[in-house]
Amino acid sequence: DSINPGKFAFDMYELAGKGKEAARLRKVLDTQFAQFAIQPRVAEGGFWHKKVYTHQMWLDGLYMGCPFYARYASRFLAGDARRAAVDDIANQFAVVTRHTYDAQTGLYRHGWDESKAMIWADKETGQSAHAWGRALGWFAAAIVDTEAYFPLDHPGREQLRALMRAYAATLVRWQDASGAWWQVADQPG
């Protein structure tokens, strides 16, 4: 969650131009980016939601980190370093979708515990019990805000677009007649 607010430093950095203020803002951006190197990961490479949520990925977490990570990569990395970062970001979505998708509803569960040790984790899948509206919203925002910074020729860009198209079609099916969604999306009423 501490990385997400750093997205605003990009705009400030661009407005600052050159000089001391730009240098300070670049340091902020570099410091935020450096956190990705030390963030613990599940075995498949997905980031833990937070260090205190061991072995867990949450849909919210993709929004909290991936748009910043993608924007940093597009602005400050080049060549193999950029490709590695974008591949890593694409993998974040691949891992979380693989482990949170509920084929019965077409929705994504709020979280997944790789260790299956959390009280909320299904002992077979590691998934949380429900699809929370808050997480579904953060996930949609993560897809859109991240895809915007993917290189045009990276296959992950189309994967994110395809994910968003399918996801939007599913979300519409869960919309209430009132036009809103239930906070626990898979428990209408």
Summary of the structure (lengths in Angstrom):
residues: 189
radius of gyration: 17.4
end to end distance: 30.9
largest distance: 56.5
contacts: 577
relative contact order: 0.13
helix: 56%
strand: 7%
